[in-house]
Each structure stands twice: as C-alpha cells, then as structure tokens.
Amino acid sequence: MSLKEMWHYLLNKKWESDDVWMVILYSFIASLFVTPLLGIPIGILAFLILNEDVLKK
C-alpha cells in the first residue's frame, strides 16, 4: 500500500474515540523510543498495521 493510499484511507475512515486514543497511545510510545518528529508517523503506521490490517491488502 502506498503512502497516498494510506493517506486516503485515514481521511475516509469513520473514526471512533477508541481509534483516536489508540493512535495517540501508539504515537506516544513510539516517541519514547525515537524523536517526536518520527514518533508520530511511526505511531500512525503501527496503528494501521496492528489495528486495521491495512498493509495486508
């Protein structure tokens, strides 16, 4: 899946509060290990891989 497809998926997703909290949690955890500048995109990728199974398509 390309970055453009991921971007459109995230924009068109019907977000629930649990999803938002999971993205924040993954971004926070990733930011502990790397800089916050890289932690946010890594957290979003972790959300897509672990919760949405987007990359398996």
DAKA-V315538 format. One line per field, one symbol per residue. phi: phi as a letter, one per 20 degrees, with the letter a starting at -180 (. if undefined). A space follows every 50 residues. Layout:
phi=???
//
This chain:
phi=.efffffffffefefdffffffffffffffffecfgfefffffffffffe ddlffef
//
